Amino acid sequence: MPAPQNARYSSLAAFLAHYRALKAAPSRSAADERLLAEMAAAVGALPAQEIKALDEDPDDPAARRHRERAEVSLARVLAARGMLAG
C-alpha cells in the first residue's frame, strides 16, 4: 500500500518510529521514498546537534534532557509543516 502524501502523525513517537523504519528498510517503494524525503527534510530543519540527539538513547541525565529538547524542536517543525496532528 503506498504511503500517503503529506502524512500526518498522531504523535512524535509515531513519526519517529515510521521515520526510523523507512530509513532502515532494505528497499522502499517510490511513494515511501518520497515520504522519507519529506520526513528527512523536516528532521533536517533541526541543528546538527539536535539531529544527533534524536538518534541517541542516553543514560546520562544531561544527554537525556538534550534529546527531549530536540524532540520538542522536531514536534514544532512537524506541527508547522502539518505533519503532526493536534
C-alpha positions in Angstrom: 0.0 0.0 0.0 1.5 3.3 -1.0 2.3 5.8 1.8 0.1 8.8 1.9 1.5 12.2 0.7 1.6 14.9 3.4 1.3 12.2 6.1 0.1 13.3 9.5 1.1 11.5 12.6 -0.8 11.3 15.9 2.4 11.7 17.9 6.0 12.4 17.7 6.7 8.8 18.7 4.7 7.6 15.8 6.6 9.9 13.4 10.0 8.8 14.7 9.1 5.1 14.6 7.9 5.4 11.0 10.9 7.5 10.0 13.4 5.0 11.5 11.6 2.1 9.9 11.7 3.7 6.5 15.4 4.6 6.9 16.2 1.0 7.9 14.1 -0.7 5.2 16.3 -2.5 2.7 14.0 -1.5 -0.2 11.3 1.1 -0.5 8.6 1.9 -3.0 8.6 5.2 -4.9 5.9 6.5 -2.5 7.9 5.5 0.5 11.0 7.3 -1.0 9.0 10.5 -1.4 7.6 10.2 2.1 11.1 9.5 3.5 12.4 12.6 1.7 9.7 14.7 3.2 10.4 13.3 6.7 14.1 13.8 6.3 13.6 17.4 5.2 11.6 18.0 8.4 14.3 16.4 10.6 17.0 18.2 8.6 15.5 21.6 9.6 17.0 21.0 13.1 20.5 21.9 14.0 23.0 19.0 13.6 23.4 18.5 17.4 19.6 18.0 17.8 19.5 15.6 14.9 22.3 13.6 16.5 20.5 13.7 19.9 17.3 12.2 18.3 19.3 9.0 17.4 20.8 8.5 20.8 19.4 6.6 23.8 21.4 8.2 26.6 21.8 7.1 30.2 23.2 10.4 31.2 20.5 12.8 32.5 22.0 15.9 30.7 22.1 14.0 27.4 18.6 12.8 28.0 17.4 16.4 28.5 19.2 17.3 25.3 17.3 14.6 23.4 14.0 15.8 25.0 14.7 19.3 23.8 15.4 18.0 20.3 12.1 16.2 20.3 10.3 19.4 21.3 12.0 21.2 18.5 11.1 18.4 16.0 7.5 18.5 17.2 7.4 22.2 16.4 8.8 21.7 12.9 6.3 18.9 12.2 3.4 20.9 13.5 4.4 23.8 11.3 4.6 21.5 8.3 1.2 20.0 9.1 2.7 16.6 9.7 1.7 16.3 13.4 -1.9 16.1 14.4 -3.1 18.1 17.4 
